[in-house]
Amino acid sequence: MKQWEYWKNLARIFDTLSGSDFPNMKELRIQHSGDPIRAFFAFDPKRCAIVLCAGNKTGTNEKQFYKDMIRKADFEYRRHLDNLEK
């Protein structure tokens, strides 16, 4: 199998999040032992990827899960940006 054929058949593993205070907030979709793990990250002004928080979506209300995780990710990213300015 050619490399392109392999990659085009993979599911989308990351996406931009809506509802965040930051337009560059992203979600990485990971499966671990069949459980959907979501890691929230952003690229800072220095172009470094910053992993902000992660959680297991299993057994949760999806809308509430994203609301809680985005709130945590926004808080951590804001704190990271404040520390960069010091």
N, C-alpha and C positions, 0 to 999 in steps of 0.2 A: 504494500500500500504506500502510495506517495505521501509525503508529509502533508501537503495541502488537503488531501482526502481525509486524513486523520483529523486535522484541526477543524475542518468545516463540519464534521459530524459531531463534534463536542457541543454540549449545551453551553449556553452563555454563562460563564462563571463569575462575572462581575457586572455591576450596573451602577449608574448614578442614582442616588436616592432623592426622592422628592419629599419635601417636608422639613428638610434641614435648613438651618440658617446659613449654611455655606454651600454654594453651588458646586463645589468640587468634592463633596462628600460621596464616598462610594461604598458599595457592599460587595464583599467577596463571598461567594456561595461555595461552601465546603460540605462534603458528606463524610461522616465518621461513623463507622459501624451502622450505616443506614440512617443515621440521624442528621437532620439538616442543621448545620452550624453556619451562622452568619457572622462575619467579621466586618467591622466598619472601619474605614480608613480614609485618609485624605493626603494629598501632596501639599506640603507646606511651601512658603515662598522660596525656600532654598532647594525646592524640587525633591525633597526627601519624603518617602512614604511613611506615614505615621499611623500605626495600628492603634485605634482608640478604644475599642471594646469589642467583645464577641459574646455570642450566646447561642444556646440550643433552642430551636423553634419548636421542638417536639412538645405536644400537649399544651400549647399556649394559644391564646387568641391572637391571630396574626396581626390584626390592626393594633392591638395593645402592645404586642411585642415590638413592632417597628416604632411606635410612639415612644416607648420607654428607651429603646436602644438609641434612637436618634437624639433624644434628649441627653443621654449620657455621652454620646459621641460629640455632640455640639459643645457640651461643657468641657470635655477633655481637650478638644481641639482649640477652643478659646483659651484655655489655660496654657496650652503649648505655645500658641501665638504670643500670648502675654510674656512668657518666659523668653521667647526669641528677642523681644524688644528690650529686655534688660541687659 
